């Protein structure tokens, strides 16, 4: 028998500047299934997470909403806790990186690193926004990647090729705060000497700490040479001040992973677990991190080196996964495919999404596409048509033929043994994160169970009361098949499994329960465990979002033209010529244009409409235009649109533009012959 395992598990910290969405839910669900499987096997498995709350984006968003950063992260924390709980994520503790525990631990690890000689002070030249009067964090400088020449990349890493660098390495850098080119100013910063850990990290990776594909990616970074990591940022910055360094703050990527430890500290205090049992150097327990492939560098190089340098244990394993796409497209607010957890949960069972993701999740880092038609078909086929169908077909006959009592023996012990013999293979698939493989095995067994019932036709036998014993035997066999399948699926479908255990009159199951049939007991009345999905309702996951994004006062971002229908959305209703005649289209001259902190696609425009005067409005053309180049340009505005209050202010009109979207959105030039206020007919 395998020894009892003690395991601590984390999933990456959701950033506290927005809602939980399907992309993050993929990770939370992947993690939770593994955690529930470990618990089902009898292992001690603790699961912690927290909100990632520090950094300039939080500070700027709070400013835009007129609240303090502390108020913002508190509001988001409440929403994140609610959404994760409703998605059945079985966290033991969900904290915040802006906690007293995290501050203490950040200072403790920093001092340990400093005393061990792993911190070095250097004077650097750093990007500075002279208009906003602030040093710019890496993510607030964008430009062309110095490695692959992809434009629009952030100042720390390229989303196209994965290269890491500093803002100074970018070509044609622009401040995302003011839209101006940053200048350089000198500042003293604190560096973690990551380069000293090259050999130790290579050794750790060969111990099986990462997937093979991740190891190959890490080898690319090793071949380029590990660079020491700047762990400090200048004020203004929302975070923890570095001890002994006034005006200097821990970079968010230093304090964020320490947030795992802080959240675990809170759990230790609550339930009496010893922190050192899991984090002392040489601890025999396990530490597993689940992350997205976009944060590999931080979790597989920087983080294990920080832990080792501070005298703590390194992770047992870091498990990475790919991204979520919707109907083959990257999640996008403008296309209506940015689906939040709350939007999904308002209409559908969390277990449907859990099952769908599990059925497609393998052990690699490939992206996962959520095709809504496939989602509907798979759930209707597997859960309703195969799994639940077994119980619903057999339970009624047991109630009628034998008063709800199961037979005292199995009609086909060999076939039941074939079901239980798959336990180890299914368990091995769960353990290795090959959830898709586990689901395939389970559904193959469900097919065999349904075939067994179909061949024996208890509904025909039940027409003659003399066949009551045979009907009872067949349906007892069928219900035991269902019970075994539900035990195997417990990590994926925890609520359905709990209801099924109650149906059988049993306490919560463990993994080994599947090996022993349930016989001679009385079952409870059967209640439906799942219902069929309607494709029109599922399509609504996209349609409402597309409608919401179409409403703000912007040119159609990433679409062919204003009014273009987002993929999967219903075409708008036809309007009459009289309706169209009521739209007042006017030429407007752009007097000023500015970036909006916290908005990825919008610009704030001040426009002149001639006799109608000046007004402010928002336009989704940030990807296409430098604000400085818009002043003096002409555009067409829907002048009689009812003003709309947005979180950035009130927009009093809608800019119209043409083009395929992205960087190709076209306005009128100043020499077009049009004048401000001129009506467009």
Secondary structure, 3 states (H helix, E strand, C coil): CCCCCEEEEEECCCECCCCCEHHHHHHHHHHHHHHHHHHHCCCEEEEEEEEECCCHHHHHHHHHHCCCHHHHHHHHHHHHHHHHHHCCCCCCEEEECCCHHHHHHHHHHHHHHHHCCCEEEEEEEEEEECCCCEECCHHHEEEECCCCCCCCEECCECCCCCCECCHHHCEEEEECCCCCCCEEEEEEEEEECHHHHHHHHHHHHHHHHCCHHHHHHHHHHHHHCCCCEECEEECCCCCCECCCCCCEEECHHHHHHHHHHHHHHHHHHHHCCCCHHHHECCCCCEEEEEEEHHHHHHHHHHHHHHHHHCCECCCCEEEEECCEEECCEECCCCCCCCCEHHHHHCCCCHHHHHHHHHHHCCCCCCCEEECHHHHHHHHHHHHHHHHHHHHHHHHHHHHHHHCCECCCCCCCHHHHHHHHCCHHHHHHHHHCCCHHHHHHHHHHHHHHHHHHHHHHCHHHHCCCHHHHHHHHHHHHHHHHHHHHHHHHCCCCCHHHHHHHHHHCCCCCCCHHHHHCCCCCCECCCCCCCCCCCCHHHHHHHHHHHHHHHHHCCCCCCCCCECCCCCCCCCCCCCCCHHHHHCCCEEEEEEEEEEECCCCCCCEEEEEECHHHCEEEEEECCCCCCCHHHCCCCEEEEECCCCCEEECCEEECCEEECEEEECCEEECECCCCCCCCCCECC
